[in-house]
Amino acid sequence: MQRSNAKISNVEWNARKREFIVQVGRESYPFPYGKLRLAPSSSDPVIDAYPDRELGKEAFTYVLKSGSEDTVHVDAVLEANGDPEYLGNLFLHQLSVEAKKGLDASGLGIRQLARQMRTSPAQLYRLLDPENRSKSVGQLMHLLHLLGRRVDLMVSEVKD
């Protein structure tokens, strides 16, 4: 399943655990109230939550007793849960955007760069397309190197 096109099929809430339970495809993900912009409280609890049809079910909307409402995109749910497919696609997207910036700044032509990579211009365009997820990190690293870009991968502890 392509996570960036993930659809929310159901949303429930659990006031005791202070979280939403969001059904995306076959998976259920918790989404804590603490990550919301508009947090429910005991005096202003959630009274409704639903996949938002106006947003193609790629988000859910929740309504508080006061009438206030907010929307949460599926990407926020997947990111909060560290979904590996979503995070991998996000990483590829970021590398592709940097490669495009590098190409624009380099003054190199597509054909020249394709020759250096020993590939076709069509394949190079696919590598540069942030929406294309059928590419490898290795291909993008090679491209970024040729464009004079260095990629430093930093792993750090997550602190909420």
N, C-alpha and C positions, 0 to 999 in steps of 0.2 A: 504494500500500500504506500503510495506517495504521500508522505506526511504533510507536505505543504498544501495539499488539497484535501486534508483530512476533514471529515464531517462529524459534527457532534450529533449523536442520535438521541441522547437522553441526558438530563441533568437532574440530580437530586441534591438535597442539602441535609446536613446533620448539624443541628444547632448545638448539640452536646459536644461533638468533636470539633465544632467550629470550622467546618469544611464543606465544600461542594464535592460531589462524586460525579465526574464527567465521563460519559461513555463516548469513546472515539473508536469507531470500527468495532473490533472485538475486545478492545482493552478498556478498562476503567481506571481513571486517574483521580487521585484526590487533589483538590485545590484549596489550600487553607484560606480562611477569611483574612489572615494577616497579610496576604499578598494583594488584597483588593484596594483600590483607590477609595471606595466608599464602603467602609466596613460596617457590617451589621452589629447591633448591640442587643442587650436584653430588653431595652426599652424600644428598640427599632429593629425587630427581627426580619429575616427574610420571609416573605409570604408567597413568592412565586419565583421560579427559575425555569427557563426554557431555551432550547436551541433556537437561535434567532433566524427565522426564515428570510428576513430582509437582507441578511448578510450571508445567505447561501448555506446556513447551518455551520459556518466556519467560526462562529462565536456563540456564546450564550449570554442572555440578558437575565439579570435578577432584579427583583423589585422588593423594596423594603416597606414595612408597615406605614411609614411616613409618606409613601408615594414616590420617594426617590428611587432612581434606577441607574444601573450602569451595565456595561457590556465587557466581557472578557473574551479575547480572541483565543482560538485553539492553540496558536503558537505559544502563548503565555503558559497555557496548561502543560504543553509538551516540554517546554523549556524548564518550568518549575519542577518537573518530574525527571529531568535528565534523560528524556527519551533518546536513545542512541541514534536512531535513524534521523530524527529531527536535528540533533546536534551535529551529526556528520554532514547533512545537507547544508546547514548553516555555515560550517567551516568551508565547504567547497564554494559556497556562494561568496563568502568574504575573500577567498583567494582569487576567485574569478574577477571580482570587482577591482582588486588590487592589480591584477594582470592587465585589465583594460586601461586602468590609469597609467600603468607602466608603459603600455604600448603607445598611448597618446603622447606621453612625455618623451619617448625614445626617438621618435623620428624614423624608426624602422618601418619598412613596408611589410605587408602580410606575406607576400611571396618570398621575400628575403628571409624573414623569420621562419617561415614554413620549411625552407631549404635547410636552415640551421638545425631545425628540429627533426629533419628527415621525415616530414609528414606533408600532407596536402593542405592547401589554403582552407578547404572546407573543414578539415579536422581542426585547424587552428581557430576558425570561427566558432566551432562547437566548444572548444576549450574556453574561449572568451565569453561565451554566453552564460550569464549567471543563473539562468533558469534551467540549463542543461545539467542534469545530475549523473549522466552516464560518462563520467570522466574520473580519473584517479588523481589522488593527491600528488603522486609522483610526476604525472604529466604536467600538472600546474607548477610544481616546484621547478621542473626543468625550464618551463616557459618563463617563470619569474626570474630565474638565474640569468637567462639570456637577455632579459629586459633590465638587468642591473639591479634587481630587487633581492634583498636578503630576507628570509623568513626565519624568525626566531619563535620557537614554540616554548611557551612558558606554562608550567603547571603550578598552580598554587592552591592552597586550602580555601575552601568556600566558607565564608563567614557571613551568616545572615544577620 
